[in-house]
């Protein structure tokens, strides 16, 4: 009887794993963007990543003990039209246990551990009014302390979306816009790990 219960529990856990992997996954951020002066100049973004609950982050993040920041640098403006078109930027997700992020000091966003590093392959910024717009782009992860948790087939083509708010009272000095956005995989991913029999039994 005990063996039969064990078998049924094993079947139930294995059957539930694909369902768990289908939960929504994203890095949810709120940041300040400094726009380029013209074609060939670079856009930068400094943002704080927040817990997306009830959704999940694509890799495990410890929001209780660390602050996570998202920084975009060297994102070059290729076409200054409607939409604007950008390419060649770097996106880094940092983990920091000491210094709180402060827009008055951009270095406080980059003084932690780079847990994920990615290349922004393209990005478009469209303004619908003088102060409201959207951003959409694509990110390929290339490095970072946690890149090994993502299976190789899941590293490329992540979606970068954001709303844009350029109202003066919302923007920090030295910046031009507030970006409230997310970075997410096309489809939910699973960690780049194989569960052994002992680990499966411990889940009972």
C-alpha positions as CSV (number, residue, x, y, z in Angstrom):
1,X,0.0,0.0,0.0
2,X,2.8,2.4,0.9
3,X,4.5,1.7,-2.4
4,X,1.3,2.4,-4.3
5,X,0.9,5.8,-2.5
6,X,4.5,6.6,-3.3
7,X,3.9,5.9,-7.0
8,X,0.8,8.0,-7.1
9,X,2.5,10.9,-5.4
10,X,5.4,10.6,-7.8
11,X,3.0,10.7,-10.8
12,X,1.2,13.7,-9.3
13,X,4.4,15.7,-8.8
14,X,5.7,14.9,-12.3
15,X,2.4,15.7,-13.8
16,X,2.3,19.1,-12.0
17,X,5.8,20.2,-13.2
18,X,4.8,21.3,-16.7
19,X,1.9,23.3,-15.2
20,X,4.1,25.0,-12.7
21,X,6.5,26.0,-15.6
22,X,3.6,27.7,-17.4
23,X,3.2,30.4,-14.7
24,X,3.7,33.9,-15.9
25,X,7.4,34.9,-15.6
26,X,8.8,38.5,-15.9
27,X,11.3,41.0,-14.5
28,X,9.0,44.0,-13.5
29,X,10.9,47.3,-13.3
30,X,10.3,51.0,-12.8
31,X,13.1,53.3,-14.1
32,X,14.2,56.7,-15.4
33,X,15.5,57.1,-19.0
34,X,17.9,59.7,-20.3
35,X,17.3,60.1,-24.0
36,X,20.0,60.7,-26.6
37,X,20.4,64.1,-28.2
38,X,20.4,62.7,-31.7
39,X,21.2,59.9,-34.0
40,X,24.4,58.1,-32.9
41,X,24.0,59.1,-29.3
42,X,23.0,56.6,-26.6
43,X,20.0,56.1,-24.3
44,X,20.5,55.0,-20.7
45,X,18.0,53.7,-18.2
46,X,18.3,53.1,-14.5
47,X,15.5,51.2,-12.9
48,X,14.6,49.1,-9.8
49,X,13.2,45.6,-10.2
50,X,10.2,44.8,-8.0
51,X,8.6,41.5,-7.0
52,X,6.0,40.7,-9.7
53,X,3.8,38.5,-7.5
54,X,1.5,36.7,-8.2
55,X,3.7,36.2,-11.2
56,X,7.2,34.8,-10.8
57,X,10.7,36.0,-11.9
58,X,12.3,33.8,-14.6
59,X,15.2,33.0,-12.3
60,X,14.9,33.0,-8.4
61,X,15.4,36.4,-6.9
62,X,15.6,37.1,-3.1
63,X,13.6,40.3,-2.7
64,X,13.7,40.0,1.1
65,X,17.5,40.3,1.4
66,X,18.6,42.0,-1.8
67,X,17.7,45.0,-4.0
68,X,17.6,44.3,-7.8
69,X,18.3,47.0,-10.4
70,X,18.0,47.0,-14.1
71,X,20.4,49.2,-16.1
72,X,20.5,49.9,-19.9
73,X,23.6,51.5,-21.4
74,X,25.0,52.2,-24.8
75,X,21.6,51.9,-26.6
76,X,22.3,53.8,-29.8
77,X,19.6,55.8,-31.6
78,X,19.7,54.7,-35.3
79,X,16.6,56.4,-36.6
80,X,15.0,59.5,-35.0
81,X,11.5,59.1,-36.4
82,X,8.1,57.8,-35.3
83,X,9.0,55.3,-34.0
84,X,12.5,55.9,-32.9
85,X,14.7,52.9,-33.6
86,X,17.6,51.8,-31.3
87,X,20.2,48.9,-31.3
88,X,23.4,47.8,-29.7
89,X,22.6,48.4,-26.1
90,X,23.5,46.3,-23.0
91,X,21.0,45.4,-20.3
92,X,22.3,44.2,-16.9
93,X,20.3,43.0,-13.9
94,X,22.2,43.6,-10.7
95,X,21.8,42.2,-7.2
96,X,22.9,44.3,-4.2
97,X,22.6,43.8,-0.5
98,X,24.2,47.1,0.7
99,X,23.5,50.4,-1.2
100,X,20.0,51.5,-1.9
101,X,19.5,52.7,-5.5
102,X,19.3,56.5,-5.7
103,X,18.7,58.4,-9.0
104,X,20.8,61.2,-7.7
105,X,23.8,58.8,-7.9
106,X,23.6,56.4,-10.8
107,X,26.5,54.4,-9.5
108,X,24.2,53.0,-6.8
109,X,22.4,51.0,-9.5
110,X,25.5,49.2,-10.7
111,X,27.5,48.5,-7.5
112,X,26.1,45.0,-7.0
113,X,26.6,41.6,-8.7
114,X,25.7,41.3,-12.3
115,X,23.3,38.3,-12.2
116,X,22.2,38.6,-15.9
117,X,23.8,40.5,-18.8
118,X,22.1,40.8,-22.1
119,X,22.4,42.4,-25.5
120,X,19.4,44.5,-26.7
121,X,19.2,43.5,-30.4
122,X,16.6,46.2,-31.2
123,X,14.2,48.6,-29.5
124,X,11.5,50.9,-30.7
125,X,10.1,53.9,-28.9
126,X,6.8,55.4,-30.0
127,X,5.2,58.5,-28.5
128,X,1.4,58.8,-28.9
129,X,1.2,62.2,-27.2
130,X,3.8,64.7,-26.0
131,X,4.1,62.8,-22.7
132,X,2.8,59.2,-23.2
133,X,4.2,56.4,-25.3
134,X,5.5,52.8,-25.4
135,X,8.7,50.9,-25.9
136,X,9.2,47.4,-27.3
137,X,12.3,45.5,-28.0
138,X,14.3,42.2,-27.8
139,X,17.0,41.0,-25.5
140,X,19.5,38.1,-25.8
141,X,21.1,37.0,-22.5
142,X,24.8,36.5,-22.9
143,X,26.2,36.3,-19.3
144,X,25.9,37.0,-15.6
145,X,26.1,35.0,-12.4
146,X,22.7,33.4,-13.0
147,X,22.8,32.9,-16.8
148,X,23.5,29.2,-16.2
149,X,20.1,28.8,-14.7
150,X,18.5,29.4,-18.1
151,X,18.6,26.6,-20.7
152,X,20.6,27.6,-23.8
153,X,17.5,27.4,-26.0
154,X,15.8,30.0,-23.8
155,X,18.5,32.7,-23.8
156,X,17.5,34.6,-26.9
157,X,14.6,36.7,-28.0
158,X,13.2,37.9,-24.6
159,X,10.6,40.6,-24.9
160,X,11.3,44.1,-23.5
161,X,8.1,46.2,-23.0
162,X,7.5,49.5,-21.3
163,X,5.1,52.3,-20.9
164,X,6.5,55.8,-21.2
165,X,5.6,58.8,-19.1
166,X,7.4,62.1,-19.7
167,X,5.3,64.3,-17.4
168,X,7.8,66.7,-15.7
169,X,6.6,66.0,-12.2
170,X,7.3,62.3,-12.6
171,X,10.8,62.6,-14.0
172,X,14.0,62.8,-11.8
173,X,16.5,65.5,-12.5
174,X,18.9,64.6,-15.3
175,X,16.4,62.3,-16.9
176,X,13.7,62.7,-19.6
177,X,11.1,59.9,-19.0
178,X,9.7,57.3,-16.6
179,X,9.7,53.8,-18.0
180,X,7.4,51.3,-16.3
181,X,8.0,48.0,-18.0
182,X,9.0,44.3,-18.0
183,X,11.4,41.9,-19.5
184,X,10.0,38.4,-20.1
185,X,10.6,35.2,-22.2
186,X,8.3,34.4,-25.1
187,X,7.2,31.3,-23.2
188,X,7.7,30.4,-19.6
189,X,11.1,28.7,-19.0
190,X,12.3,26.1,-16.7
191,X,15.6,26.1,-14.8
192,X,18.6,24.6,-16.6
193,X,18.8,21.6,-14.2
194,X,17.9,18.0,-14.1
195,X,16.0,16.7,-11.1
196,X,17.4,13.4,-9.8
197,X,15.3,10.7,-8.1
198,X,16.5,11.7,-4.6
199,X,15.4,15.3,-5.1
200,X,12.0,14.1,-6.4
201,X,11.5,12.0,-3.3
202,X,12.3,14.9,-1.0
203,X,9.5,16.9,-2.6
204,X,6.9,14.6,-0.9
